[in-house]
C-alpha cells in the first residue's frame, strides 16, 4: 500500500527530498510498531503461548519488512535529490 501511494506522488514530480522525509516518518512509525510487537512477542514466549507466538512472530517480521522497504525508498529518494542538485540526469 505504501509503495502505491509513493508511485502516485512520484507522478506528481514532487521534491525527492521532501518525499524522503515522509518515507523516513513512515519508517520511524514502523520501528515504533516493531518495538511494541517485540515486547509483546517476548511476553508470549515467556508465557509459553505456543499458539500465539507464530502469529506475533509473523507480525514482527512484517514490521521488519516495512522498515527495510522504507529505508530503501528513503535512500533512493535522497540519492535522486543529490543527483538533481548536482545536475545529473536520471
N, C-alpha and C positions, 0 to 999 in steps of 0.2 A: 504494500500500500504506500509506504513512504517513497519508494522508487517511482511509482506512478506520479505522485504529486510533484516530485522534483522534475520529472520529464516535462510536465506541463509548465512549470516555472521556467525551465531552460528554454522552452519555445518562446517565451516572452522576452528573451535576451536580457535577463536581469544581471546585475553585477555579481560575478562569481564569488567575490569576497563576502558579500552580503549573504549569499546562499551558503557559503561555508560556515558562517556564524550560526545560521539557522540549523544546519546539519549538526554543528557542534552542540547546540542546545538539545537536540533530539538524542544525541549520543550520551550526553550527561544524564538525561532523563532515563535512558535505558540502563546506564550504570547504576543509578539510584534504585531502579526496579530490581536489577540483578543483586545488589547488596541486600535488599529486603528478602528476595527469594532465597538467597543463600543462607540467610539467618533462619528462615523457616525450614529450609532443607535440612540444616543441621539439627533443628529441633525434632524433625521427623525421624532422622537417623538415630538420635538419642533415645527417642520413644520406641524405636524398633518397629515403626509403622511400615511394614513391608508392602502394603498395598498402595500407599500414597507416595512413597519415596520415588518410584519411577515417574509418576505424574509431575512431581515437583522438579525432578531432575530434568525432564523434558522442558519445563518452563524455564529453568535456569539456562539450559543450552540455547533456547530460543532468544533469551536476552543477550547471551554472548554473541549470537549471530547478528543481532541488531547492532550491537556495539561495533563489531567488525565492519558491518556494512556502512555505518555512519562514519567510521574512521577512514574507510576507503574513499567514500564520496567527498568527505572534507578535504582529504589530501588532493584528490583530483581537482577540486574547485580552487584550492589555494594555488596549485600548480598553474591552472588556467589563468588565474588572476595575475600571477607573476609573469607568465608569458605575455599576457596582454600589456602589462605595464612596461615590458621590455621591447614591445613591438613585434613579438614573434607571431607568425601566422599559425592558426590551429589546423 
